[in-house]
């Protein structure tokens, strides 16, 4: 059974994606940024943006019957690798005890020039 979660992002319908998809025991959360109602949250503040994105991810996980403790992998994309500590601190506040496999890479740009970070997550949970 496939379950999808939408957060109402303006790009979901245009691009044709869901914030999260659960198939069986696996939950995939799409790349998530600090965007609310089409507006970037905390321009210029990498820690605040990472925290906001992680909050959106945690909410999407919950809608799929998962928690941060179920996360096995995260991928973090930053527009400047120099902000890794701020982003890492926010990530650690959510996943310090979970310690999922994680990757952080610098990318040339995200969908809005004010966005500094985008985060994906994958979780494995018991059957719904």
C-alpha positions, 0 to 999 in steps of 0.5 A: 500500500502506498501513502502520500503526504502533502504539505501544500508546497507550491511546487508539489503539483507543478513538479509532481511530487509528495513531501513524503511517501510510505510504501510498506515499512519504508518512508521517504521524505523529499528534499525539504527546505525552510519554506512556509506558504511560499516564503523562505523562513529566516533568510541568511540563518542556516541554523534556523532554516535547518531547524525549520526544514527538520520540523517539517520532516518530523511532521511528515514522518508523523503523518506516515506513522514514523518518528525521528527514531525510525530515520536511517538516512538523511541527505543534507544539501547546503549552498555553502559548506562553510555553514556545515556546523550550524546545519549539523547542530540543528541535525544533531538536535533531532538525531543525536541519539538516532545517528542515522547515516548522513551525507552533507554536500555543497550544491550550486543553488537551491530553488530559491536564492534565499534558501541555504539548506535542503534535507531529505530523510528515509525511515524504516518503521513497522507495518502500519 
